[in-house]
Every structure is written in structure tokens, then in C-alpha cells.
Amino acid sequence: MPNIAIRAFLVLMEKSIGSGKNIGSLPEVLAKAMLDNLHHDIDLSGEIAGEVDL
């Protein structure tokens, strides 16, 4: 059942991106944070420590 919700969400995102109506530039602070973390090694199978806000 969760796959249906995920698929519907992805279809909605695809349509939104395709229309170009809700697309803008990244906030400068977010773009800088992404660039600052560009070359950090990431262990995708590692455990997450601490609290996570989604």
C-alpha cells in the first residue's frame, strides 16, 4: 500500500516540475551547505545517531 502513495507523490512531483510553475532557485544558505558537504564520504548503510527531523 505505501508504494501507491509514493508513486502518486512522485507523479505529482514530475508534473509540477514539468510545468515549471513551482521551480525557483535554491536558497543561498542551502546551496552553500550542499557545496560545503559535496566531498564528504557517506556510508548509506551506516546507522543514524541522534534525532532526525523529517
N, C-alpha and C positions, 0 to 999 in steps of 0.2 A: 504493500500500500504506500509506503513512503516514496517509492520510486515514481509513482504517479505524480505526487506533489512536486518532487524535484524536477521531473520532466516538464511539468506545466510552468514552473518558475523559470526554467531555462528557455522555454519557448517564449515566454513573456519578455525576458531579457533580450533575446535575439530580435524580437520585433521592435522593442524600444530602441536598441542600438541601431538597427537597420533604418529606422525612421529618422534618426539624427536629431530628434526634438529634445531629448534629455541629456545630451552629451555636452560636456564642458571640460575645461582643463582641470587638472588635479590642484587642490590647494597647495600652495608653495611649501608649507610645512610637511605635508605628506610626501610630496615629490622629493624633498631633501632627505627625509627619513628613509625612503626607499633607496635612494642613491647611496646614503651612508651605510646601508646594510647589504649592498649589492654583492660584495665579495666575501661575506661571512659564510662559513661552512654550515650546512643544515643537515641534521640527522632526522629524516622524516619518520624513522621507526623508533626514535627515542621517546622516552616518557616526558610528559609535560609536568613541570614543577610549578607549584603556586596556583593562584586563582586565574581563571581565564574568563574574560568578558566577551560575549559574542554579540 
